[in-house]
Amino acid sequence: MARKLSPAERLASAEKDLRLEEIADQSSWDQFLVEQAVFHYGQRHDDFSCNDLRDVLPELGHGFLGAAINSLRTAGIIAHTGRMVPSTQANTHGHRISVWELTDKGRAIADQRAARAQRRAA
């Protein structure tokens, strides 16, 4: 038999579910834009972390950053470098966050986009 949740556990669970629902209610367009921003940033830098991205994204984008990173990682477009850095976000108390880089697949996509843009400009 499953144990009963305490009132604090129920409230914490409800708050978490509310937050997830709030994120899901946001437009998929917003997440798409953040994914594009992460990809674009990755094309111009050897490696990056969420610290770097938070500095260049508008406040609205911060809520989608984790989902965008995870989406690009799952698709094989970015990969963990094996390095971690302390978070600069005040409420995280400096916990460690991953450093990312574009994969060969990510660079190939970037090259294809550049070639397409060049053909359109010609």
Secondary structure, 3 states (H helix, E strand, C coil): CCCCCCHHHHHHHHHHHHHHHHHHHCCHHHHHHHHHHHHHHHHHCCCEEHHHHHHHCCHHHHCCHHHHHHHHHHCCCEEEEEEEEECCCHHHCCCEEEEEEECHHHHHHHHHHHHHHHHHHC
